[in-house]
């Protein structure tokens, strides 16, 4: 395999890895948001605690996704 084809192959694999990391983060944040809305609907008085926990969890998911994208791009 020549160098141009090898670089394109690795770049494509890295793009797929980055895309999977982004999709995983989207699914995770969607589940967090949906669960938070359900919890607030059940216990409106716990809104502040639920919101704080939701924001922390979403930030952690985003951090892991960003880490996944960076690692995928470094592999290219």
Secondary structure, DSSP 8 states (H G I E B T S, - for coil): --HHHHHHHHHHHHHHHHHHHHHHHHHHHHHHHHHHHHHHHH-GGGHHHHHHHHHHHHHHHHHHHHHHHHHHHHT-
